[in-house]
Amino acid sequence: MLENVQGRNIVLGVSGGIAAYKSVELCRRLVDAGAYVAPIMTEDAHRFIGPVTLSALASEPVHTSLWDDASPIPHTRLGQNADVIVVAPATARVIAAYAMGLSHDVLVATLIATRAPVVLCPAMHTEMWEHPSVQHNIEILRSRGVIIVEPQSGRLAGGDIGTGRLADTDSIASAIDSALAASHDLAGLSVLVTAGGTREPIDAVRVIANRSSGKQGYAIAENAARRGATVTLVTTIDRPTFASITVIPVETADDMLHAVTCHSDSSDVIVMSAAVADFRPVLRSAGKIKKADGVPEIVLEKTPDILAGLGARKREGQILVGFAAETDDLLVHAQDKLVRKNLDLIVANDVSAEGVGFSHDTNAVTILGASGVLQTVALTDKHHIAAAVLDSVVELRSNHSPHK
Ligand code: PMT
């Protein structure tokens, strides 16, 4: 039963393998379930099925080329509009090109031009499927969050028997359905995220800052947007992001406090991943402090604890997520912050560990809730950490649901 397909935009990519004929049945199944299906065929796919077949069954004519399409940039339109992209069958060549970012045909260009979930269904001979290069590319794609529907064992082209047969249509359709369900599990919610490190001025040119790059906060904001939330991002870092995200640039802890306070009451979920400075200079010199005047004595004071303030006035049903950046006794300190700041979840990262925390593309976290450790996520891309954090939010909401 396809419950999440109705009204959704699905790009169906077909590459050149004997299993291409099965994409016809998949296309029909998706259209019958109410999806809008935009088909793409590689040049090699034409050797196995005719484009007319897919054009007739899908919701729009098949796309076969970057150059002969009605749209001058078909890949960006297809990629940006897609709720999910499925490639069935995916050949070793398409898998390799996608893993390497070689956008030389309309299918791979579309895969690279999307932020939608991708479901990849490999099909090839056993020797090819087991080849280290194919497995390596599959692992690269898996680590980026691509959903792989593993090939099955059975009869292959030429009468051989082994692993490499395209997964059956039921399995592929159900993977698409799950990807769509997961991809919109925050629909209707307002999510407020903070990112980056605040900068506290010492004088007209100098600041007290920290190493936060904003990558973790942006990844959370983007994952929430992808999952259907209305997202506001309060950030000290200027990075390109989705047009749908409302970005509020800030600099100091006070700026962040103000921006967060303005939006907190209307937010269902608040994720404080920013590294807010704990201290700031009591006095800010209006001009540049002169070296010739000697080494200045800078007296510090505490900044407002934004998260503790949010915890103190948390409204019914609102979910408050904090981060804990620690260098020792990770779980003890994180647990303490969870309780002291009245949080629902805390994401603890040991920022002294290799590849973890500030500035890296990767992170490793333990997510704690009221009942203790909920999830430990080993070193991985910050986008995966973002997905895990929001999965915990969704789980928490479903546990609190009155219908439970
Ligand atoms: O930005 P990246 O380079 O991707 O790095 C990600 C990160 C390391 C910044 C992120 O993973 C992280 O750990 N963020 C929290 C950093 C932090 O300030 O931790 P903390 O343990 O000092 O603070 C605990 C919580 O209180 C945090 O949610 C923080 O946002 C909040 N806080 C802290 C101080 C303050 N004055 N106000 C606050 O709201």
Boltz pocket constraint, residues with backbone or C-beta under 6 A from the ligand:
constraints:
  - pocket:
      binder: B
      contacts: [[A, 195], [A, 196], [A, 197], [A, 211], [A, 212], [A, 213], [A, 214], [A, 215], [A, 216], [A, 217], [A, 253], [A, 272], [A, 273], [A, 274], [A, 275], [A, 276], [A, 277], [A, 278], [A, 303], [A, 304], [A, 305], [A, 306], [A, 307], [A, 308], [A, 321], [A, 322], [A, 323], [A, 324], [A, 325], [A, 326], [A, 337], [A, 347], [A, 349], [A, 351], [A, 357], [A, 358], [A, 359], [A, 360], [A, 363]]
      max_distance: 6.0
